[in-house]
């Protein structure tokens, strides 16, 4: 992650890219989406065009348009906008990075090419060694593995550098906070941001019992949907269900979430203390089912 702005902290919603029924990007709801994140979930940082946003299913032109729309609609409402610019082609990544800088994004994030790739495996702690000499604007990393030893060493060996250490496994965030995570990037913060912020607040005031209870509550839902089969399609369905904003279907080759999944996820949401039946919006369900 590269930036020249203040260190990214707290929750970062990995944004969904809304689609029409015909698979075109539905730019018309992004302004409403921004307001929902800020006002309903208390989330003011976003991560655009990542896995959740189907970034690699979009053309370069579409990725530029999506980034521009989030920047425009988020102005004076969002704290930080990070644009993911990773691609299979390094030249495309460079083009997207230049564009992100031109439109005033607060930072960029990059995954390395993952189809044609080196055979050697490098741990995150090794990657960070001397990285600012190579990338002077480097500001931190999103760590989406469950290897807390590697994550802990990243934090421990770079304490003086003031990096942002953002954890990417939503259901294990509390453990990462203990290890020194400064924030988190995740898809569930689109609709469980309020509950996760309660966990962060409890952790900050050292009310670890309450923080643990919040994490367990979040885990109950995530564990449930993981058993049903949980990915981008299902995330779009749940976000539509909870927010009432039509997220639409995923781009092929992904398939729509099934009606069975939606019904079971709705029932589970209603059974949890942090989402009552009045929080669920029944409209627009057909756009993702």
C-alpha positions, 0 to 999 in steps of 0.5 A: 500500500502506497500513499503520502497521506496520514496513516490509515486506521480503523475499518476499511470497507472493501467495496462492492461494485454494483451491477445492473441486471445486464452486467453493466456497472450501476454508477447511480447507487454509489452516492447512496452507498457512500451515505449508507457506509458513513451514516449506518455503519460508521465506516469512512474508509474504503478499498475500491476495485479489490476482490469484493469489487470484482476489480479483475472482472472489470476492464481498465476503463471500467476500473478507472470509472469506478475509482472516479465515481467513488472519489466524486461521491465520497468527497467531504464524506469519506476519510480515505479512499484506497484504490486497488490497482493490481493486475496480471499486467504490470503495465496495466497496474502502472496505468491504474496507479497513475490514474489513482494519483491523478484523481486524488486517491489517498493511496493505492494497493497492489497484489502481484500478478498471480497467474505467471509468477515466481516459484519462490514464496516470500513471507510478508516479514521478508517483503517488508525488509528494506521496502521503503528504499525501493518504494519511498511512499510505501505506507503499510500492508493488508495482511489477509492470511491467518498466519499470526506469527508472520503478521506479528513479526511484520509489526514487531520488526517495523514498529518505528516505521509507523506503517499501517498494518491492516488485517484482512480476515474479518472473523479473526480481527480481535486476535490481530488487534492484540498483535498490533493491527492498526485497522482492517480491510474486509467485505463484511464491514459493508454491513457489519461495520457498526458491530465491528466498530463496537468491538474496536471501541471495546478493545480501545477501552480495554474491555476485552470481555465485551470485545470478545463477545462482539467478535464471537457474535460476528463469527457466528454469522460468518461461520454460518455463511461460510458453511453455505458457501460464501464469496463475492456473489453472496456478499452482494446478496447480503449487502442488498438484503441489509442495506436495501441498495441493489448490488445486482448480480456478479460478473460471469463466470460467477453465479448469482447467490441462490434463493436458498442462501438468501433465505437462510442468511436472512433468517440467521441475521434476524436471529442475531442480536445486532440485526433485528428484522426491521433492519432488513430491507426486502426490496430489490432482492430479485436483483441478486437472487 
